[in-house]
Amino acid sequence: MPRCSIGEIVRAVHDETTSPQQVLSDSYQQFRKTHEWLNALVQPQYENAQEVCINVDRESSLSGVPTSIKECFSVQGLQTTLGIPSRCGFVDTEDASIVQQLKACGVVVVGKSNVPQAMYLHETTNPVWGQTNHPETKTRGPGGSSGGDAALVAAGVVSLGVGNDLAGSVRQPAHACGVPSLLPSSGKLGRGGAFNSMPNFGVVSSRTGFLASNVADLKLVADSLELVTSREEPFRSMKIAVWEDAGIIEPSPAIKRAVREASEALVQAGHHVEFVQDEVAQDAAWVMFGLLSADGGRDIEHLFGDDKPIPGIAKLLWIGGLPRWVRPFLAAFMRIIGNRIDAVALMATGPRSQKGFEELVARREQIVKHMRDTAKEFDAIICPVSSLPALQHGTAARVVAAASPCLLANLVDLPAGVVPVTRVRGDEQSGRAFSFDRVLRTAIQTDIESVGLPVGVQVIGLNGDPAERTVLDLMEAIESRVNFSRWAHQ
């Protein structure tokens, strides 16, 4: 039985050819085998899970499926620290709503996964639980902020990872680790009871999302939670917009190739694709960054209390808090020394007056209207997840903009998913022009020695009943036609 497949586990448990206890034992053995390398399941609860297995309903839709829960969701008996030392010792007294829903479907929660400190970076490390490594190389991370779950699914420790996503936090690690993911629209599951790290920010909300080893498994989870229906529908040829470049940083060569290969797969499946140029994803990214930093970082700083954030976060919070009057001068200096992206970021982010905040909200409404118009012509969008493959440790604060292709779906509240397509080839570790720009220099270094790393493609749903079904169907069509070589679990 494939260790990671939800479908195989559920069928075997239903047929009584295996038991939830045996599935849990397989998960535990894989955890022991990989934990020293990964450090991803930082609050394991296998003993409690053994007791749960005894009472699992074998007929449940997700019966016996070993599942990890992102640290920001409460799980009775565990802790929600967000990687901040002063938050340690406070034990969750009840399960978050998404945990309750999944347990009712028969999953077996094996513990909580690691997160970036305060869930603030696409790099999973903090002083409470330490650093999580990429499942295939210790020189890189699994992304974030749902990086722990992505690593656990990719390494075969769990079959289902539960995360959340405010700015690419489920999709970016799925891409980095080579696993599929699904982010439903906010009306489906909402925040799922996740800890709200930005309580004063109400324009866009984080959303519960999932990571699994294949798209069929995501479909099974979506059906179990009534996000989509399991009814058989006749094939419908869809029209899909393809954005080869959809962010602030130009994508790496392997990422552009992955988008083309995914598009070819959809043509083979009978869909119509059209390569188009649209700046809306980049515009949406800058608006999203502006909205998230409009309070000058006060919500995030409040989380730390007397604790000091790790250096990368501290620097971003310092920049985020710079007053508006000083930003034009610093931006001009950044342009002089060649840091064009940092210059733009300085002007796009930071504290806002009420009027300035309302202007950002108005720009968001313009983007929402643009996407409504786009939906009149296209059913979905295929584009990069990130401009870069898995990041080297310690670089996430310098290339925050890499995951900018994700932010449109967050800003406009569209369902989206990620499907692995390929791996970086040896001849794709270079190709960027020399630049004095600090961000682009880091991108060049990220591409070096990236051979073999996974590359995913993002599917954004515009139409469908519901649009989550469109996302999953297109992901499945891509998955079945590309030649993505999965990592052999250690």
C-alpha positions, 0 to 999 in steps of 0.5 A: 500500500502506498504509504502516502495515499489517502485513497489507498488508506481509506479503501484498505481500512474500509476493506479491513485489509489494514487497520488504523493502528497499522497505518499509524505505525507506518507513519510513526516509523517514517517519522522516526526515520526522517525526524532528525533530518526534517524537524517538521513534526515538532509536537508529535502525539503518537501515543494519544493517536494510538488510543484514537485509532481504537475508536475510529469509525472504519466507515468514515470518509477519511478513516485512519488517515494520519494528519499533521496540523499546522501549529497555528490551529489549536489541538487539545493538549498541545501548544500554539506558540507561533515559535515565540518563547513567551507563548510556550506552556499555554496548552490548547484546551480544545480543537480548532473548528477544522480539526473537529471537522476532520476528526469527524471524518475519521482522520488521526491527528499525529501532531503539530507541524513547525511554522516560521516565527509569527508565521511571518516568512516563507521560511520555517524556523523559530527559536522554540522548535528550531529549523525545518529542512527541505525533505531533499536537501538540508541546504534549503527550507520547505518554504512557509508558513505551512512548511512543516506540513509540506515537508511531512507530506513530501517525506511520507510521514503523513498523508494529509497536511492542514495549513492556512494561507494569507499570502501564499503560505500553503501554495509556496511550500507545496511548490517548494516540496513537490506536493499538491495543495488546495486553497478553497475560497474563504466562504468554504471553511474560512480561517478554520479556527486558526490563530489570528496573528493580525486581528486588526486587519479585516480586508483579507483573511487567512484561509484553511488549505490542504496538502496531500500526495496527489490530486485525487487525495485532495478531491477526497478531502474536498468531498469529505468536507463538502467543498465540492460534490462527488457527482460525475459530470460530463467533460467540459472544455475550458478556456484557460489564461496562461501567465508565464510571468506573474509576479515581481521577480522574473521566474527561473527558467525551470518555472517558465518551462513548468508553466508551458508543460502544464499548458501543453498537458491541458491542451492534450486534455481537450482544453483551450489555452491562451498565453496572455500578458497581464500586469494584474498579478504584480499590481495585486502583489504590491496592493497586498503588501501595502495592506498587510503593512498598513499598520506599520507592523503593530499587530505582529509586534504585539505578538512578541511582547518582551521577546525579540523576533529573529533577525530576518523578521526584526529587519522587516518589521523595522522597515515596515514601521518606517514613517512615510515621510522618510520613504521617498529619500530612502527609495531614491538612495536604493535606486542610486545603488541599484536596488530597484525592487527594494525602492518600489517596496519602500514606497508600496509598504508601511504605515498609512493614514486612513485616507491612504488605507482607503486608497489601497482598498479602492485599488483592490476593488479595481483589481476585483473588477478586473478579475470579474472581467477576466472571468467573462473570458476565461475559466481559470488561470495557469501561472507560477506559484513562486519565481524561485525554487525552494529557498536557501536557508536564511534568504526568505527575508530578502526575497519576500517578493518571490511568492508574489504570484500567489497574492492575487488569489488571496487579495481577490478571494479566489480558490487556487491550487498547486500541482507539481510538474517538473524538476529543475534541470542542470541547464536551468541553474543560470540564465538571469542577467547580472544585476546590482539589485540585491533581490535579483542577486539573491534570485541568481544565487537561489537558482545556482545548485537548484538542480533536481528541486521540485517545481509546481504550477498554480491553478487559479479558479475563476468559474465553475460550480464551485470554482474549487471543482475547476481547480481540482479538475485542471490540476488532475488533468495536469498531474496525469499528463506530466512526468513529475518524478517523486522523491524516493522517501528516505 
